[in-house]
Amino acid sequence: MTPEVNVSGSLRNRLVVILTGGAALLAIILYVVVRILAAQIAQQGQDNILNASMSSILDTAVLQDGRVALDFPYSSLSMLTTGADDRVYYAIYEDETLLSGYDWLVSPRDLASDGTHFESTTFADDPLRVATGSRTLIGPDGPRNVFVSIAQTQDALSDTLNASTRNVALLGLGFFVMSSAVAIWAASTTSGQMRRLATSVTRRGPQDLSPVAKPVPTEMAPLVGSLNTFMSRLDHTLTQSEDFIAEAAHRIRTPLATVRSHAEATLQRVERTENRKSLQAMVRAIDESSRAAGQLLDHAMVTFRAENLERSEVDLADLLDELVLRMTPVAEMNDITLTTKLDRPAMLLGDAILLQNALRNLIDNALKYAPAETDVIVKVTNAPTLTVSVSDEGPGFADDEIETLSGRFVRGKNMGNKVGSGLGLTIAQEVAAAHGGTMSLTNKPEGGACVTLSF
Amino acid sequence: MRYPIVLIALLTPIAGFTQDWEDRQVFGQSEAAPLRILSSTDTSFFAPIIEDFIAASPDISVEYLVTGTADIDLIFRASPEQFDVVISSAMDLQLKLTNDGFAAPIEDVDHPDWAQWHNRLFAFTSEPAAIVINRNAMGDLPVPSNRQDLIELMRGDPERFQGRVATYDVRLSGLGYLFATQDARASETYWRLMEVMGRLGAKLYCCSGQMIDDLREGELIIAYNVLGSYARKEAEASNELMVILPSDFPITMMRTVLVSTDASNEQSAQNFVRHLLRLEATGDPATFPLPPLVRSDENAPQRTINLNPALMTYLDQMKRDAFIREWEDAIVQND
């Protein structure tokens, strides 16, 4: 039923991809930034302790008998105790001369003069952090510079970092998972609005062209606005064309009746065979046009009334009795017997005019296609459901046409040279649909067509 | 000052070749090269441990070499590839060896955190420094229970104690130096005690063993900072000896073991250390004759020297020079 739509991608999926992708990117940025901050803080902590240790050694530097001596306290090195048993190295220089400690560590040449100098290096493949400070002692023979370097491995630091890295990774992952959940929820909500609109439009009956009244989000307002405008234009156009058809049929029928009575009168007067023949053909054509105009009028009326159905209690059996009584003369003209098999009561809540119109069209069709000397049977059953069927003993429907025959202006192939507009079945179906019923076309096994309306 | 220099001069040329070991024994028989253990601990204490180890892995032979703690440091630093396992009571020297990268890590050892350093250095005994006296030579003098008592005792009867008191020569013994520095760090009493002993013409020893021998023979009346574990063992054999742990604060040392990074038998060496630590944890005197680690704080005043980088403080050349100068001023005044 749904016509082909050119589909490319999904708004929901696109939203989910963009939002989760963004969340992943943010989580990675969060991880990297926090990791860098943690590393800085951890390094700051180690630097502070190294600085304290170095200062406590440097503070003990004194000139003793003309020599530089440092009697540093036990705590200078014990403060460097870490959980990971980091190794500790130190070097004490007086100018370029190593006083004690490890000679490979740092030589005073590398050092900045003011403040504490921090440096990262490696020793035997292990990362090492070095803090160096200097002090000038003024002796009798001039100033003497003392340099102290303290170095520590970074095992405890990397342990701390690994632990915080693990925590930060968990944090990032948690952030990502939560953001993704929110993303999926947001995408579903957003696309849900669209889906609801689509559903409400799809669920409408084919006749419902009223504007969408439910509130919609701002972003969808232009689309819904356009849709509403489009539908009202369509509705207007449809109404106009129905009006036009009714008006046109009405305008045509009246002059046609005049033309027909003139033709009949002329036929009485004309003697020559070829002239009679062409007048007869003329009458026939006028009949056909008049009937078509009638049916167009009926159809326009049906369309109008179906949209604003006025329901009242209708007994289909009574309605058919009256109808059959009225059509019996036409049937007798064609040597056809109209038989009724009516279950009573056959009550239906509906529009009597519409129902009468629909059933008249069905009986009319049957009388038209039924051969002479046959029966047309009109049957009403009230159990299990209320159905009305009209069957004849004519040629029946072509099997491949059963699906399409109820369309407007569609005429069967088996109709021979019968007069018809192709609107009869359409009218019957629209009436049935307006009453919440269906119409089905079947061929009887023993031959002949059968149209059934089920309510 | 002169002694270490002479010692270095003597040791350096012979370190790699023939060494005058205090003791040298080979346990077990094997085609392969023996596991070489460099140790400051008397063979008698380690023989049961090594025999138990060889019983568990019979295809290994062990060469056990004994020398002083200061020598161990010199010899091992000169040729670390010659030895597989180093055992010493000088915690500071052992820690510095480890700090300087001479020790190989041994992973997944179930050992208390405070009794190991950097997964490389493992402590396996708790041994206090003790005052040991010869009961007979003391006569009817009261038995001192702490450092202050000891000072007053010696001051009260200088004639009796003249030349008959002893302690470690911190210039020769790494353990003696460790005890002395930790003692001095804890209390000024140490310096007063050294001055008193100096005035009494104290004899200085390289090792606990000789001090205990001279005590037993009555040449000495009192020895200070003797290794308690050795003294207790001798005291069990002879009645004259009495071991006193100073009630103010006994300095407690932990004997430590490490595996050389250049060990030729690294796997066996690690197995030996694991075996040693297992025996220590079991604490059966038959296989582990040394005093095991004191795991709880049952002796509150006991002052166990911690394994941490601060042990390197007194190994600093300037600090060492200053300390020995002060120590000599106190104790060697009459020589």
Interface residues (C-beta under 8 A of the other chain):
Chain A: A69 L70 D71 F72 P73 Y74 S75 S76 L77 S78 L80 T81 A84 D85 D86 R87 V88 Y89 I92 L99 S100 G101 A124
Chain B: T98 N99 G101 W117 H118 N119 R185 N306 N308 P309 A310 M312 T313 D316 Q317 M318 K319 A322
